[in-house]
């Protein structure tokens, strides 16, 4: 990373506390390769972005079009990044969820969350149709006597 003698530039759009956090983070990342530092930052962002929220899907669970396995990364300027975090926080969503929605909306014309809801609605209608055709099909009750 950067030379330890270089002073970290204070960013005018950040608060005093945010600038202090930036200095602390930059000092903590000293000595790491850019790839290692990026991995640490990505993990930290993931931890901060999902405060007290459970993810829509855990890793390895299939979405409407299959398993979510492809990672997408990009670089943006710090002003846009700050606005991006505000946008996500205002909607109560983590950054990964919003980015996923953007990509799906561009590619498929619907957000990921819309597609998930459509899939869930389709599954519920399919189950209702099956129940009408063959009657209720819940699990058989335990044959032994209850206690």
Secondary structure, 3 states (H helix, E strand, C coil): CCCCCCCCCCCCCCCHHHHHHHHHHHHHHCCCCHHHHHHHHHHHHHHHHCCCCCCCCCCCCEECCEECCCCCCCCCCHHHHHHHHHHHHHCCCCHHHHHHHHHHHHHHCCCHHHHHHHHHHHHHHHHHHHHHHHCCCCCCCCCCCCC
